[in-house]
Amino acid sequence: MSKLSNAPLQEVIFEVRWPLQPDESGRQLMDREYEMALGKFQAALKTDFPYRTE
């Protein structure tokens, strides 16, 4: 395996967890604030990444 010429010095992986609420059926756990968090995340990135593709 060859090394990259400009390889990063280190790699960081992290995971964030928080309590979830059961949905109306009680079968699945969900984050009720997901849509709001996604909207805020998209707004924060919009200036650096103005175009969206699907």
C-alpha positions as CSV (number, residue, x, y, z in Angstrom):
1,M,0.0,0.0,0.0
2,S,1.4,3.4,-1.0
3,K,1.4,6.5,1.2
4,L,-0.3,9.7,0.2
5,S,2.0,12.6,-0.5
6,N,-0.1,15.0,1.6
7,A,-1.5,12.6,4.1
8,P,-3.2,14.1,7.2
9,L,-1.2,13.8,10.4
10,Q,-4.1,12.2,12.3
11,E,-7.7,11.2,11.9
12,V,-10.5,11.9,14.4
13,I,-13.8,10.1,14.7
14,F,-16.4,11.0,17.2
15,E,-19.9,10.0,18.0
16,V,-22.6,12.0,19.8
17,R,-25.6,10.4,21.4
18,W,-28.6,11.8,23.2
19,P,-31.9,10.5,24.5
20,L,-34.6,9.8,21.8
21,Q,-38.4,9.8,22.1
22,P,-40.7,7.0,21.0
23,D,-42.9,7.8,18.0
24,E,-46.7,7.7,18.1
25,S,-46.8,3.9,17.6
26,G,-44.2,3.4,20.3
27,R,-42.2,1.0,18.1
28,Q,-39.4,3.4,16.9
29,L,-37.2,5.9,18.7
30,M,-36.8,9.3,17.0
31,D,-35.3,12.7,17.5
32,R,-38.3,15.2,17.4
33,E,-35.9,18.1,16.8
34,Y,-34.1,16.6,13.8
35,E,-35.7,18.8,11.2
36,M,-34.8,22.0,13.1
37,A,-31.2,20.8,13.6
38,L,-30.9,19.9,9.9
39,G,-32.2,23.3,8.9
40,K,-29.7,25.1,11.2
41,F,-26.9,23.0,9.9
42,Q,-27.8,23.7,6.3
43,A,-28.0,27.4,7.0
44,A,-24.6,27.4,8.7
45,L,-23.0,25.8,5.6
46,K,-24.9,27.7,2.9
47,T,-22.2,30.5,2.6
48,D,-19.4,28.0,2.1
49,F,-21.4,25.5,0.1
50,P,-24.1,27.5,-1.8
51,Y,-25.1,24.7,-4.3
52,R,-27.0,21.6,-3.4
53,T,-27.3,18.4,-5.5
54,E,-29.4,15.4,-4.9
